[in-house]
Amino acid sequence: MRSSRLLIAVVIAVIGGLYYFCNTQQNPVTGEKQRVALSTEQEVALGLQTAPQMAAEFGGLHPDAAVQDYVEKLGERIVAESAAKGGDYQYDFHVLQDTETVNAFALPGGQVFITAALMRRLTDEDQLAGVLGHEIGHVVGRHSAEHLAKQQLTQVLVGAAGVAGSSEDSSGQQAAAVAAMVGQVVNMRFGRKDELESDRLGVRFMSEAGHDPRSLKDVMRILAEASGGRGERPEFLSTHPDPGNRLQEIEAEIGRMFPGGVPQELTGPDAGTFAQVRARL
């Protein structure tokens, strides 16, 4: 009986592994071969379907049309003038009404959000371009699709562990619980990797659109200040790497792109417009 359970568990794990490792696509922007569970069209559909619910969790969209229009146009320009346009996604940029939560995030397929709380902490358009460029990086990097594929594999392996460890008592449930915990930590590490890749892509996209990439370092400092320190929570258990460590990665990417120094002309236009828009928040 025990051997039969082990055989079934092995078959489940092998099928799940084959599905994961064989489901590979090449990213048209980064050139990276990725294991993803969704097509581009499915990512767009999922993002559009999820967007209203996510907005509601942050108090809905900010009611000021001028604020929304400004951020939408800036985001569209970054996409249009950078390599991000090769991703074939449907981008929409939204400002959330939440004035307490300092946050920005992207859904699959191009739905990008920034809270009013974060926008109020920024001081110029270049910093906002850095935030949007980073979130566009998540979309172009297909991080949600990758994470979903890993999540599906984890669920299959957890199920296999439950079958292998099952018995007349609760030991099978315990084995599955332990496997789930390990899988969660593994997926968190992938999340940290995604954040760093998005920082690098953000540097690239904002620079190609004419913005000073050094402003993304200012954003990291703002985020560090907003976090108030991590206290007892170690960086390893967070999907967002420590902003101080991300600064090093951003500096390295800027150095790689501009070994002779950042060109003087890379300064974002309409700094005065940003100040006017921020005042409306």
N, C-alpha and C positions, 0 to 999 in steps of 0.2 A: 504493500500500500504506500509506504514511504517512497519507494523507488518510482512508483507511478506518478506521485505528486511532483517529484523532482523532474521527471521527464516532461510532464506538462509545463512546468515552470520554465524549463530550458527552451521548449518550443515557443512559448509565448515571448520570452526574452529575445530569441533569435529573430522571430518575425518582426517584432518591434524595432530591433536594431537594424535589420535590413531595410525596413521602410524608411527609417530615419537617415541612414547613410546613403541610400540610393536616391533620395529625393533632393537632388542638388541643382541649383541654378547659379548662373554667373551674374553678378551685379554689374549692370551696364555703366555705372559711374565709377565705382571703386575697383572694378575688375576682379573682386574677390569671389571665390566660389563658396556659396552659402547653402546650408541645409535649411530649407524653409518649407512650411506647411501650407502656404497660401500663394495664389497667383497675385499679380499686381492688381488686377480687377477686384479680387476678393478683399485685398487690403483696403482699397478705396471704399468698397461697400461697407466693410466692417467699421471703418472710421466714421463714415457718414451716419451709420446706424447708432453708434455709441456716443457721438458728439453731444446730443441734447442731454443725455443722462449725466455725462461728465460735467457739462456746464452747470446743470442744476445743483450738483454737489458743491459748487463754489458760489452759490447765490445767483446763478444765471449770468447772462452777458451784461456788460456795462451798458447802460441805456444811452450814453452819449454817442450819437452817430459820427461826430467828427473824430472822436477817439478811435472808434472802430475803423473808420475809413483810412486814417493815418497809418495805423498798424498794418492793415490789409495791403495798402499800396507799398509800404516799405518791404513787407514780406514778399510780395509778388515781384518787386524789383530785384531782390536778392536772388530769387529763383531764376528770373529771366536773364540776369547778367552773370550767372555762375554756372558751374558744371552741374548744379542740381537740376537744371532744366532737362537733363538727359534721363531723369528717373521716371518720366511719364506718369506723374501722380497729379491728383487734383487737390491743389493747396487752397486752404482757407485759413485766415489768421484772425483770432478772436481775443478780445480783452474781457476777462472775467470780472465781475463786480466785487469780488472778495477783496477787502481792504486790510485783512489781517494775515492771510496766508501768503508768504513770499514763495512763489512757485511759478514754474512754466513747464509745459509738457506737450508731447505730440502723440496723436493717435495714429494707427496704421493708415497709410494712404494719403496723408497730408493735412489732417486737421490739427492745427497748432494753436495752443492757448497760452496766455500769460495773465497773471492776476494783476489787478490794479495795485495791490500791495507791492509787488516787485517793480512795476513800472514807476511807482512813486519814489523808489529808492535809487533809480537810475538818474544820471545827470546829463546824458547827451544821447544823440541818435546812434552814435557808434556803439555804445553799450547795448542799446536795444537791438541793433543789428547783430551783435554778438550773441545775444540770447536767442533771437530768431534763427540765426545761422546754426547754432548748436542744435536746436529742435529740428530744423530741416535735416541736419545730419542724422538724427534718429530715423527720420522717414527714409532718406536715401540709403542709409545703412541697413534698412529692413530689419531693425532690431526686434520689432514686435513679432514679425513673422518667424524670425529665428527663435525667439523666446517661446513662442507657441509650439514650435516643433520640438524643442527641448522638453517642454512641459509634457507634451504627449508621450515622448519617450520615457520620461520619468514616471508617468502614470502607469505605463506598460510594465516597467521594471518593478515598480511598487506592487502591482498586481501579481507579477511573477513571484516576488518575494513572499507575498501573502499565501500563494498556493504552495510554495516549497516549504514554508514554515507552519502550515496549517496542521492541526491535530485535533484531538478530542477536547483539548483545553483552549486557552486564549493565546497560546504562544504564536500562532500565525498572525493574529492581529498585532501583537507586539513587534514581530519581525517587520510587518508592513509599516508600522509607525516609525520604527528606526530608519527604514529605508527612505520613507517620505522625508524625514528630517534631514538626512544626508542629501537627498535630491534637492531640497529647498536651498541648502547652503551652496551647492554646486551652481544652481541657477542664479543665486545672488552674485556669485563671482562673475558669471557671464554678464550680469547687469553692470558691474563695475567696469568691465572691459568695454561695454557699449558706451558708457559715459565718456570714457577717454577717447574712443574713436570719434564720438560726436564732437568733442572739443577740437580734435584735429580737423574734422570736416568743417566745423564752424569757422575756424581760422581761414580755411581755404575759401569758403563761400563768401564770407563777409569781405575778404580782401579782393576777390574777383569782382565784387559789386562796388568797390571803391571805398570801403570802410577800413579804418585803422584797426588791425587785428589785436593790437596791444590793449584795446578797450575790453577784450574778453577777460584779460587778467583783472581789470577793475571789477568786472562782474563777479569773478571768483572771490574777491575781497569783500564785496557787498554780501555775497551769500554766506561767507564765513562769519561776518559780523551779525547777519540775521539769525544764524544758527545758534549763536550764543555759546559756542563750544559744544562738544559731543558728550561731555561728562563721562559716564561710565560706559557708554556704548562704543565699542571698538569699530574702527573703520571696516574691518573684515566683514562685519555683520550688517553692513549698509550697502544698498545698491548704488548709492551715490558716493564716490570716493571723496576723501577729505579735500576741500577746496585748495588747501596748501599744496598737496601733492599734485593736483591738477594744474596748478600754476607752472610747475616744472615741465609738464607735458606740453602746455600751450607755448611756453618759451622755446622749447625744442622745435616745435612745428614752425613757429615764426622764423626761427633761425634757419631751418631747412628751406623754407620758401624764399626767404630774403637774406641770403648769406652776407650781403653787403649792407644790410640795414633796411628798415622799412622805408619805402619811398615817401618823400615828403607830401606827394599829392594824395596819399591815401588818408583822406579825412572826409568824414561823412557830411553831406550838405544839409541845409535846413536845421542847424542847431537851434536857431530861434524858434522854429516851428515846434520842435520837440518840447521846449520849455512851455510853450503855449498849450500844447496838448496835455502835458503833465499837470498843468494848473487846473485843467478841467476834471481831473480825477479826485 
